[in-house]
């Protein structure tokens, strides 16, 4: 299940030392050039030249450098067909990963993640939403990305969104080697959301508001966003030991990360350990691989509402107020009622929200596997492979709000303690037969196997305890859920005359998430390839070094259904807090029947792929081009249904079909190589377009924004892209200024109503571009990675909600407004105007790094110093804070910081 290039096994022990080791790696590649590179593709291996599917492998020498705290950051912008979007700037926040745009409407669109042969749960755990943040990036050796179905179908029902295989570093025989890296980073915010200054706010209040509201103005001048942000510092230390003891290769590593968030009170502390053992027995017929990784993470989270409060809080007020009335609230200024209690509708002081709330989380994770690979003595072409894996994590946390906090004043504070446990058990067994028949110029590689994987998740009942002694809710149930997949799989790789290649695979999955009638799915694939470079008319070419044409077809499935393990069963679920009833001082929960579809079944995606691998001038110029089409049927999504007969307003069911077409290209160039100077770079480009081709419902509205209940901004409609914006067409005056409340009557019936809403643009980009480059001059190296997104649109929900005159006095107190009001003059919110749907195309410089390798430092040792800047700059016309918003709706996000890092690596 691993996928990496064997000639890169001596790749750098730590990514921050990659440049220093780069020369050694390149020397090794040169020496072993005559040996075919071998790629592990899941349940086996294959020569790289014999691959028939769309697979991209990225090794440590090509990883991004700098302050890398989560695994996916290592490969951001490095290859085509994969889009990695940060979920925000909080430490450990992680990213959203999409391969070829995803394949579903409502089911999970994340790729399957396989770590050292163990498929992991991509949903994370309470207190650590990003599972990849629990793996130390310094322990990773390579990524392999399986993009088309002919490559990924071996994983069956979980591979519709592609597969990312992560291989961690191994030990190597020889004397003890130690590697120590330390990095210190400084994190700064990129900017502020554009709200009115204190002076501008006073002016507008005095011009537009009544005397009562004018009397609320304070004498301060407070930039509330500056009050909650800080310059943060992080330290990352890693040490590894590797070598061999009496023929036992080993690698042991320890890591410690301590990082502050750019929002005050937000911190993360992570300790990791990794052990890898690779002994061989019985004259090297039995190869054992043991991997164990442990992580302990402590988080302190910021208050989720503090960013929004800082955006709108009255800039004429001060953080603290000496008035005795505020003493019982910790001395923080708050909006009060006439009786001296907090205004229930008023925005709370954002600094108080951070200081008077403590949200702590403690997460443990242990992931390990032991793999036995036995080559039979009596038939060395036959191998048996057994892989036993276990992924365990538990989280404990507590949230305390002080009695003096205005947000909890009436309840005299609150306390909640929670926990969660997740278990993931794996058993894989397969037989592999590999033999070359010289007489018929054929190589046969056949694999057949069995897989069992079981996931469990449990959460004890966890009420909130108020300072008054009240429990909310007073009663509840512990939570437990489980799902299992049992599979059989087979694959045939056939090569004729070292030119003509065939790969065929079939997987049978049975998932407990579906009824017995729909439980089993079959997922076949077939791919052909022609190594044109081995034909006589090309073989001796001095120009063409690699030329291979690939064609593939396959089917994959999707069974990750909204974290729902029992979508086909009638169930009762805990009602929302609004449905509780009170007896005395206690609140009691109610239960409601949940709608279900007993006939719900897999999503199935059929992919066709045509690819070309090329290389010129001894692969000084190399790359790939792929064209693909994905057809997904039986899409799973929520649709509106009559509540009376279905027990719910929305039902999860199979709703229709979707098509995704695209083209992607990767080009690698070794532009210059002399004794003292080298330059190489990569350019990659991706274009894809998704369209809903069939939908059982006329349309599905989704993604609520501000305003009245049910105000949605996006829609799924047959014939259009998923998540298209659903808005009114704004009318403008002769000066280009939007006219409030005036929209185009698109259907011409003389009335502007919901029938005039139209589908306008989409968050999905038309084109994704990536460019990375590396220069080496003597002992110096300089590299950078940048990305571009063209044609993505974003709904500026910050401007639409806060950029109106009514926002100043909306809830009976003063509230700041967005500077877009100065351009529009809107008195009331115009939530569904296409005025707020903006072109958010951008170019982002992700990473710039500079390093120096000291020559002849100490005998048998190496020293490298380095520095880097991440999120160096962004070029965009988008008016909001950051144009890179995954779902296309810009709310009060935790912004991505700019990061300056320095450090050194010492090997001895």
Order of alpha helices (4+ residues) and beta strands (2+ residues): alpha-beta-beta-beta-beta-beta-beta-beta-beta-alpha-beta-beta-alpha-alpha-alpha-beta-beta-beta-beta-beta-alpha-alpha-beta-beta-beta-beta-beta-beta-beta-beta-beta-alpha-beta-beta-beta-beta-beta-beta-beta-alpha-beta-beta-beta-beta-beta-beta-beta-beta-beta-beta-beta-alpha-alpha-beta-beta-beta-beta-beta
